[in-house]
Each structure stands twice: as structure tokens, then as C-alpha cells.
Amino acid sequence: MSQEYIELRGSSAVELGRLNRILSELARPTLDEEAIAPSTRAAMVDVGIVVSGRASRKDLIDRLWGRKRSLLRQASSLGDWSPMQPVA
């Protein structure tokens, strides 16, 4: 995917914000690498990622990044641009 700038709006921006918050929570160092806060688990369920008891942080981060990439691809293909849409 190119490094072009995409400013999302609407539901895409909300979901992207949620994904970014969850990713930052999971990426923080912890004493117990396998422990995931209940609020983080609930946030993942809210975005459609079901967390089993055995899921590792790395696997969950991979799944969240996959969701984030697909959201950015979808927004790019649909032209879900900000009001500063490119003009000819």
C-alpha cells in the first residue's frame, strides 16, 4: 500500500480510531505478556474481534492490523476522503 495521505470521515474514522486505541493498549509493555485488560477485550469485541482465552497479544495485534489495513484499503477504493478532496 502506498504512503499516500488519507483522511477518513464518518464511520470509517470512528472505527479507525477504535482500532488505533486498541492497538496502542495491546502494544504497551506489561508484566504478564499474556494478560489482556477486560476493557481491551470488550473494545475488541466491539470492533468484531472475538478474543479467546488462549489468544496471544501478538496474534491479536496481527488481527487488528489486518482489520486496519482492510479498512484503509476500502476507504481508499471508495474515495472516503475528507472535504479536501483532490480536484483536477
C-alpha positions as CSV (number, residue, x, y, z in Angstrom):
1,M,0.0,0.0,0.0
2,S,1.3,3.4,-0.9
3,Q,2.1,6.1,1.7
4,E,-0.5,8.5,0.4
5,Y,-2.3,10.6,2.9
6,I,-5.9,9.6,3.6
7,E,-8.1,11.5,6.0
8,L,-11.2,9.4,6.8
9,R,-14.5,10.7,7.9
10,G,-17.7,9.3,9.2
11,S,-17.9,5.7,10.4
12,S,-14.5,4.8,8.8
13,A,-12.8,7.4,11.0
14,V,-14.6,6.1,14.1
15,E,-13.6,2.5,13.5
16,L,-10.0,3.5,12.7
17,G,-9.9,5.5,15.9
18,R,-11.1,2.5,17.9
19,L,-8.5,0.2,16.2
20,N,-5.7,2.6,16.9
21,R,-6.7,2.9,20.6
22,I,-6.9,-0.9,21.0
23,L,-3.5,-1.4,19.2
24,S,-1.9,1.1,21.5
25,E,-3.3,-0.6,24.5
26,L,-2.0,-4.0,23.3
27,A,1.4,-2.7,22.4
28,R,2.1,-1.3,25.9
29,P,4.6,-3.4,27.9
30,T,3.1,-5.4,30.7
31,L,4.4,-7.6,33.5
32,D,2.3,-10.5,32.3
33,E,2.6,-10.7,28.5
34,E,-0.5,-12.9,28.2
35,A,-2.8,-10.7,30.3
36,I,-5.3,-8.5,28.5
37,A,-7.3,-6.0,30.3
38,P,-11.1,-6.6,30.4
39,S,-11.7,-3.1,28.8
40,T,-9.4,-4.0,25.9
41,R,-11.2,-7.4,25.4
42,A,-14.5,-5.5,25.4
43,A,-13.2,-3.0,22.9
44,M,-12.0,-5.8,20.6
45,V,-15.5,-7.4,20.7
46,D,-17.0,-4.0,19.9
47,V,-15.0,-4.0,16.6
48,G,-15.8,-7.6,15.8
49,I,-12.7,-9.4,17.0
50,V,-13.6,-12.2,19.4
51,V,-10.9,-12.9,22.0
52,S,-10.5,-16.5,23.2
53,G,-8.7,-17.2,26.4
54,R,-5.6,-18.6,24.6
55,A,-5.1,-15.7,22.1
56,S,-1.7,-14.2,22.4
57,R,-1.1,-10.4,22.2
58,K,0.9,-10.9,19.0
59,D,-1.9,-12.8,17.3
60,L,-4.4,-10.2,18.4
61,I,-2.2,-7.3,17.2
62,D,-1.8,-9.1,13.8
63,R,-5.6,-9.5,13.5
64,L,-6.2,-5.8,14.4
65,W,-3.6,-4.7,11.9
66,G,-5.3,-6.8,9.3
67,R,-8.6,-5.1,10.1
68,K,-6.9,-1.7,9.9
69,R,-5.3,-2.4,6.5
70,S,-8.6,-3.6,5.1
71,L,-10.4,-0.5,6.4
72,L,-7.8,1.8,4.8
73,R,-7.9,-0.1,1.5
74,Q,-11.7,0.0,1.5
75,A,-11.7,3.8,2.3
76,S,-9.1,4.4,-0.4
77,S,-11.1,2.5,-3.0
78,L,-14.4,4.1,-2.1
79,G,-13.0,7.6,-2.1
80,D,-13.9,8.1,1.5
81,W,-11.9,11.4,1.6
82,S,-12.1,14.4,3.7
83,P,-13.7,17.6,2.5
84,M,-10.3,18.4,1.0
85,Q,-10.9,16.0,-1.9
86,P,-8.4,16.1,-4.7
87,V,-9.5,18.1,-7.7
88,A,-8.4,18.2,-11.4
